[in-house]
Amino acid sequence: MARFIHISRKLRLAKKGRQRKWAPFWTVPKIYGPGRRIHPGRHTAIKRNWRRTKTKA
């Protein structure tokens, strides 16, 4: 990658970085009720890792 990153590319990469995070922990009791224990990563639509899946940015 170049030394100087254009702001548009930087914004695209920042958005991709935000999308790969787990869903918030409070979504589990909100969806399933207070007694259910499920990993919040199951509610994340886009699961990406820097080794597995590359982006088009």
Backbone hydrogen bonds, N-H to C=O, Kabsch-Sander energy under -0.5 kcal/mol:
donor,donor_aa,acceptor,acceptor_aa,energy
5,I,3,R,-0.6
6,H,4,F,-0.5
10,K,6,H,-2.3
11,L,7,I,-2.4
12,R,8,S,-2.0
13,L,9,R,-2.5
14,A,10,K,-2.1
15,K,11,L,-2.0
16,K,12,R,-2.1
17,G,13,L,-2.1
18,R,14,A,-1.8
19,Q,15,K,-1.9
20,R,16,K,-1.1
21,K,18,R,-1.0
23,A,40,P,-1.1
27,T,24,P,-1.6
28,V,25,F,-1.1
30,K,26,W,-1.2
31,I,27,T,-2.1
32,Y,28,V,-2.8
33,G,29,P,-1.3
36,R,33,G,-0.8
38,I,36,R,-0.6
42,R,39,H,-1.7
43,H,40,P,-1.5
44,T,41,G,-1.1
47,K,45,A,-0.7
48,R,46,I,-0.6
53,T,49,N,-1.5
